[in-house]
Amino acid sequence: MLHLKSINLQSANLPERYPFSIPAVRALQTLDFTAPVTFFVGENGSGKSTLLEGIAVAAGSIVAGSSDSDHDATLKSIRELAKVLKLAWLKKTRKGFFLRAEDFFGYARRLSHIREGLEADLAAVDEEYKDRSKMARDLARMPFMHELHEMQRYGRDFNDYSHGESFFAFFKSRFVGEGLYLLDEPEAPLSPLRQLAFLSMLKEMVSLNAQFIIATHSPILMAFPDAVIYNFDERPIQAVAYDALEHVTLTRAFLNNPQQFLKEL
């Protein structure tokens, strides 16, 4: 099911500064979303992440991993872009989130610090109540144990995971049906095997009426069946077939004959 139908740039008199100085943004007219999964692809600096951020702000998406989504300083200039983006909805949803890989790792570090603080509080309670009854000690420990339990219950205990495992666990615990998910390079910490598992997760969520718009460099993710792929290296932004993507043709050529490429280094 589609939630977001299209986006349109509403101003003809754009300032010269970032993010309006990015050619793909400046040339944007209307971009239609016709499939549950849409990929934004292009070279670094092509504008795919910038536009994704603009959509997230204009849609009022929760910025997953941000300590203060409404006043995230990294999105200050993007808020100007969001003001001139018109979003057309088939069915507006408040479910879902916007996620950048770097935000997640900051989020995981904050959770780790929270966990360490709760464990320190438990140790302090045990020391303070060591000469009192078990019931009194258990009652004093209860709020801290409850918080630790909630962290584990909702998949927020990433302390024992690698970066890739914790990233994948985050998605498993936070994806719900009927949501709009805006993801910026989710493949960054994921191994090829995890990327395949991520595709399986996308398929499951699409069956539950979720919609995804994903900025990516990964030929594995781009292969999701029936996805629409927008190439930000074209002016204006164009839909492109999977097999015509430079990401795909270059990766395929390299894997077929790596020595041909490596001898030119």
Secondary structure, DSSP 8 states (H G I E B T S, - for coil): --SEEEEEE--SS--SSTTTTSHHHHT--EEE--SSEEEEE-STTSSHHHHHHHHHHHHT--BTT-S-GGG-GGGHHHHHHHHTEEEEESS----EEEEEHHHHHHHHHHHHHHHHHHHHHHHHHHHHTTTS-HHHHHHHHHHHHHHHHHHHHTT---TTS-HHHHHHHHHHHH--TT-EEEEE-TTTT--HHHHHHHHHHHHHHHHTT-EEEEE---HHHHTSTT-EEEETTSSS-EE--GGG-HHHHHHHHHHH-HHHHHTT-
